[in-house]
Amino acid sequence: MTGAGDSETRERARDRSEAYRGRRRYGRVLVSVEIESHQLAALERLALLDVGNRDKKAVAAAVQRFLEAAPHISAVGDALWPEAEKTG
């Protein structure tokens, strides 16, 4: 006879396995990130995080949105200062 605890344990294990397979399928990497107060303030100034919101899921979503924008922002720099125009 299985109890509710066994069922919950199996469900959590299944969720972890699915998340792992999803990360592998799409080339994602799971990392831990520490955010300091001045970085939280920067996310607020960029309107990626509501002022005063310190919920871990909200902070994680704000960091994810910031990182998703990073390649596009770096491309702006490439467009403004192409390699060919650099002086040595």
BAVOTI-926981 format. One line per field, with one value per residue (C-alpha): residue in three letters; x, y, z; chain. Coordinates in Angstrom, 2 decimals, always signed. Example, Ala and Ser with C-alpha at 12.3 -4.5 7.8 and 13.67 -1.06 7.14 Angstrom:
2
resn: ALA, SER
x: +12.30, +13.67
y: -4.50, -1.06
z: +7.80, +7.14
chain: A, A
END
This chain:
88
resn: MET, THR, GLY, ALA, GLY, ASP, SER, GLU, THR, ARG, GLU, ARG, ALA, ARG, ASP, ARG, SER, GLU, ALA, TYR, ARG, GLY, ARG, ARG, ARG, TYR, GLY, ARG, VAL, LEU, VAL, SER, VAL, GLU, ILE, GLU, SER, HIS, GLN, LEU, ALA, ALA, LEU, GLU, ARG, LEU, ALA, LEU, LEU, ASP, VAL, GLY, ASN, ARG, ASP, LYS, LYS, ALA, VAL, ALA, ALA, ALA, VAL, GLN, ARG, PHE, LEU, GLU, ALA, ALA, PRO, HIS, ILE, SER, ALA, VAL, GLY, ASP, ALA, LEU, TRP, PRO, GLU, ALA, GLU, LYS, THR, GLY
x: +0.00, +1.44, +0.80, +0.30, +3.97, +5.11, +2.84, +4.14, +7.73, +7.16, +5.46, +8.37, +10.86, +8.85, +8.79, +12.56, +13.15, +10.93, +12.66, +16.07, +15.04, +13.61, +16.86, +18.90, +16.55, +16.81, +20.44, +19.60, +21.84, +20.56, +22.64, +22.49, +22.74, +23.24, +21.75, +22.83, +20.71, +22.28, +21.58, +17.97, +17.74, +19.11, +16.45, +13.84, +15.24, +15.06, +11.40, +12.14, +11.17, +8.44, +9.80, +10.13, +9.26, +11.70, +9.82, +12.36, +10.26, +9.81, +13.54, +14.37, +11.97, +13.52, +17.03, +15.85, +14.31, +17.54, +19.65, +17.27, +17.77, +21.56, +22.42, +20.21, +21.73, +25.26, +24.31, +23.47, +27.06, +28.30, +26.06, +27.23, +30.92, +31.70, +35.07, +36.12, +35.93, +38.09, +41.40, +44.47
y: +0.00, +3.35, +6.48, +10.06, +10.75, +8.11, +9.55, +13.08, +11.84, +10.11, +13.21, +15.46, +12.99, +12.91, +16.74, +16.91, +14.35, +16.24, +19.52, +17.89, +16.45, +19.83, +21.61, +19.05, +19.21, +22.99, +23.41, +25.20, +25.28, +25.42, +27.79, +29.49, +33.27, +35.58, +39.05, +41.94, +44.92, +47.27, +44.70, +44.43, +48.21, +48.09, +45.55, +47.89, +50.88, +48.83, +48.06, +44.34, +44.00, +45.76, +48.12, +46.36, +42.92, +40.38, +37.21, +34.67, +33.75, +37.40, +38.08, +34.98, +36.09, +39.59, +38.17, +35.86, +38.79, +40.76, +37.91, +37.36, +41.01, +40.95, +39.62, +42.26, +45.03, +43.90, +43.91, +47.61, +48.25, +46.30, +48.36, +51.67, +50.80, +48.28, +46.53, +48.05, +51.60, +50.97, +52.77, +51.03
z: +0.00, -1.01, +0.97, -0.09, +0.61, -1.87, -4.55, -3.95, -4.03, -7.37, -8.77, -7.74, -9.25, -12.48, -12.60, -12.05, -14.81, -17.25, -16.41, -16.94, -20.30, -21.33, -20.47, -22.39, -25.39, -25.71, -24.61, -21.39, -18.34, -14.77, -12.61, -9.24, -9.32, -6.36, -6.71, -4.48, -3.50, -6.06, -8.79, -7.65, -7.84, -11.38, -12.38, -10.90, -12.83, -16.03, -15.20, -15.20, -11.55, -9.57, -6.94, -3.59, -4.98, -3.56, -4.46, -5.75, -8.77, -9.74, -9.37, -11.42, -14.16, -14.18, -14.50, -17.28, -19.20, -18.74, -20.09, -23.00, -24.02, -23.67, -27.17, -28.79, -26.71, -27.55, -31.25, -30.92, -29.91, -32.91, -35.18, -33.67, -33.69, -36.44, -36.35, -39.69, -38.31, -35.26, -35.26, -34.01
chain: A, A, A, A, A, A, A, A, A, A, A, A, A, A, A, A, A, A, A, A, A, A, A, A, A, A, A, A, A, A, A, A, A, A, A, A, A, A, A, A, A, A, A, A, A, A, A, A, A, A, A, A, A, A, A, A, A, A, A, A, A, A, A, A, A, A, A, A, A, A, A, A, A, A, A, A, A, A, A, A, A, A, A, A, A, A, A, A
END
